[in-house]
Amino acid sequence: MKQTYYLKLAYEICGCSRGYDKTVLLLSQEELNWKVNEESNTVAVLMRHITGNLLSRFTNFFTEDGEKEWRKRDEEFAVGFYDRHELISNWDKAWNVLFATIDSIDEHNIETIIKIRNQDHTVGEALYRQLAHYPYHIGQIVFIGKMIKNKDWQSLSIPKNKSTDYNQEKFSNPNSEKHFTDNYLNK
């Protein structure tokens, strides 16, 4: 059944937020608002953008265009000093809108046509679109965090020069059908 496939896709979308979670925990208020140069985004700005996108795309997912009239996309990129607690609170609310939408997807509505910027997408296509978008920006967040923390960076996956140890551990365990991201998400 297609639902299992799309649930795995949804799991990937949810999983991509974990790189963000682990990075933001390492960063101070000031570091969230740091940028490498005038043309770069801060982690805070990227958080605002992803939050705005999530809320726009997944609020009333089946009944309204994914680009809401109330969204102010350009303001998501406005230069400013943003409060850590407010950023995280808004981020969590936005991801919860996505999770609620994912919970509502089943075999009866997976092929439903929804609109994003007046362009038709099946539910599955819309999920793919977001799966391409969010990891791009979350990768930016992780990269900025890594630049800021430098030698104090804590690896989100297999630490540098630890592949052999990691593989020895993996191959010493019985074969399992866990999702491959479980190893990173549960660190």
C-alpha positions as CSV (number, residue, x, y, z in Angstrom):
1,M,0.0,0.0,0.0
2,K,1.2,3.5,-0.9
3,Q,0.6,4.8,2.6
4,T,3.6,3.0,4.0
5,Y,5.8,4.6,1.3
6,Y,4.4,8.1,2.1
7,L,4.7,7.5,5.8
8,K,8.4,6.8,5.3
9,L,8.7,9.9,3.2
10,A,7.0,11.9,6.0
11,Y,9.4,10.2,8.5
12,E,12.3,11.6,6.4
13,I,10.8,15.1,6.6
14,C,10.4,14.8,10.3
15,G,13.9,13.3,10.7
16,C,15.5,16.2,8.9
17,S,14.5,18.5,11.8
18,R,16.7,16.6,14.1
19,G,19.9,18.1,12.7
20,Y,18.5,21.4,13.5
21,D,17.5,20.3,17.1
22,K,20.9,19.1,17.9
23,T,22.6,22.2,16.4
24,V,20.4,24.8,18.1
25,L,21.0,23.2,21.5
26,L,24.7,23.9,21.0
27,L,24.3,27.6,20.1
28,S,23.9,30.6,22.4
29,Q,21.5,33.5,21.8
30,E,24.3,35.5,20.2
31,E,25.4,32.5,18.1
32,L,21.9,32.0,16.7
33,N,22.1,35.6,15.4
34,W,25.7,35.5,14.0
35,K,26.4,35.7,10.3
36,V,29.6,35.2,8.4
37,N,29.0,38.3,6.2
38,E,26.4,40.8,5.2
39,E,24.9,38.6,2.5
40,S,24.5,35.5,4.7
41,N,21.6,34.4,6.7
42,T,21.8,33.7,10.5
43,V,20.6,30.5,12.0
44,A,17.8,32.7,13.5
45,V,16.7,33.9,10.0
46,L,16.8,30.4,8.6
47,M,14.6,29.3,11.5
48,R,12.1,32.1,10.8
49,H,12.0,31.1,7.1
50,I,11.5,27.4,7.7
51,T,8.8,28.2,10.3
52,G,7.0,30.5,7.9
53,N,7.2,28.0,5.2
54,L,5.9,25.1,7.4
55,L,3.0,27.2,8.7
56,S,2.1,28.4,5.2
57,R,2.4,25.0,3.5
58,F,0.7,22.8,6.1
59,T,-2.0,25.0,7.7
60,N,-5.3,23.9,6.1
61,F,-3.3,21.7,3.8
62,F,-6.2,20.1,1.9
63,T,-8.4,23.2,1.6
64,E,-6.1,26.3,1.0
65,D,-3.2,27.1,-1.3
66,G,0.1,26.4,0.4
67,E,1.3,30.0,-0.1
68,K,-1.0,31.8,2.3
69,E,-1.9,35.4,1.8
70,W,-1.0,36.1,5.4
71,R,2.6,34.9,4.9
72,K,5.2,37.6,4.7
73,R,8.1,35.6,3.2
74,D,10.4,38.6,2.7
75,E,10.1,39.5,6.4
76,E,11.3,36.0,7.3
77,F,14.7,37.1,6.0
78,A,14.7,40.5,7.8
79,V,17.9,41.4,9.6
80,G,17.4,41.6,13.3
81,F,18.4,40.1,16.7
82,Y,15.9,37.4,17.4
83,D,15.0,35.8,20.8
84,R,16.1,32.2,21.2
85,H,13.0,31.1,23.2
86,E,10.6,32.7,20.7
87,L,12.4,31.2,17.8
88,I,12.3,27.7,19.3
89,S,8.6,28.1,20.4
90,N,7.5,29.2,16.9
91,W,9.6,26.4,15.3
92,D,8.0,23.8,17.5
93,K,4.5,25.1,16.7
94,A,5.2,25.0,13.0
95,W,6.6,21.5,13.0
96,N,3.5,20.4,15.0
97,V,1.3,21.7,12.2
98,L,3.3,19.5,9.8
99,F,3.0,16.5,12.1
100,A,-0.8,17.0,12.4
101,T,-1.1,17.2,8.6
102,I,1.0,14.0,8.2
103,D,-1.2,12.2,10.7
104,S,-4.2,13.1,8.5
105,I,-2.8,11.6,5.3
106,D,-4.0,8.1,4.4
107,E,-4.7,5.9,1.4
108,H,-8.0,7.9,0.7
109,N,-6.3,11.3,0.3
110,I,-2.7,10.6,-0.8
111,E,-3.6,11.4,-4.4
112,T,-5.6,14.4,-3.6
113,I,-4.7,17.5,-5.5
114,I,-3.6,20.5,-3.4
115,K,-2.1,23.8,-4.6
116,I,1.1,25.6,-3.9
117,R,1.3,29.0,-5.5
118,N,-1.6,28.1,-7.6
119,Q,0.2,25.0,-9.0
120,D,-1.4,21.6,-8.7
121,H,0.5,18.9,-6.6
122,T,-0.7,15.5,-5.4
123,V,-0.2,15.2,-1.6
124,G,2.8,13.0,-2.3
125,E,4.4,15.6,-4.7
126,A,3.9,18.3,-2.1
127,L,5.6,16.1,0.5
128,Y,8.5,15.6,-1.9
129,R,8.7,19.3,-2.6
130,Q,9.1,20.0,1.1
131,L,11.6,17.1,1.6
132,A,13.8,18.9,-1.0
133,H,13.4,22.3,0.7
134,Y,13.8,21.7,4.4
135,P,17.0,19.7,4.4
136,Y,18.6,22.4,2.2
137,H,18.1,25.0,4.9
138,I,18.7,22.7,7.8
139,G,22.0,21.8,6.2
140,Q,22.8,25.5,6.2
141,I,21.9,25.7,9.9
142,V,24.2,22.8,10.7
143,F,27.0,24.2,8.6
144,I,26.8,27.6,10.3
145,G,26.7,25.9,13.7
146,K,29.8,23.9,12.8
147,M,31.6,27.1,11.7
148,I,30.7,28.8,15.0
149,K,31.6,25.9,17.3
150,N,34.7,24.9,15.3
151,K,36.6,22.5,17.6
152,D,33.7,22.4,20.1
153,W,31.4,21.0,17.4
154,Q,29.6,17.7,18.4
155,S,29.1,15.4,15.4
156,L,25.5,14.7,14.4
157,S,26.3,11.4,12.8
158,I,29.6,9.5,12.5
159,P,32.4,11.6,14.0
160,K,35.5,12.3,11.9
161,N,38.0,9.4,11.9
162,K,35.4,7.1,13.6
163,S,34.0,5.2,10.6
164,T,35.9,2.0,11.3
165,D,34.7,1.9,15.0
166,Y,31.1,2.7,13.8
167,N,31.1,0.0,11.2
168,Q,32.5,-2.6,13.7
169,E,29.7,-1.8,16.1
170,K,27.1,-2.0,13.3
171,F,28.3,-5.3,11.9
172,S,28.7,-6.9,15.4
173,N,24.9,-6.5,15.9
174,P,22.2,-8.7,14.4
175,N,20.6,-7.5,11.2
176,S,17.7,-5.2,12.0
177,E,14.9,-3.5,10.1
178,K,15.2,-0.1,11.9
179,H,15.1,3.0,9.9
180,F,18.6,4.1,9.1
181,T,18.2,7.5,10.7
182,D,17.3,6.0,14.1
183,N,21.0,5.7,14.9
184,Y,21.4,9.5,14.5
185,L,18.1,10.6,15.9
186,N,18.5,8.7,19.1
187,K,22.1,9.9,19.9
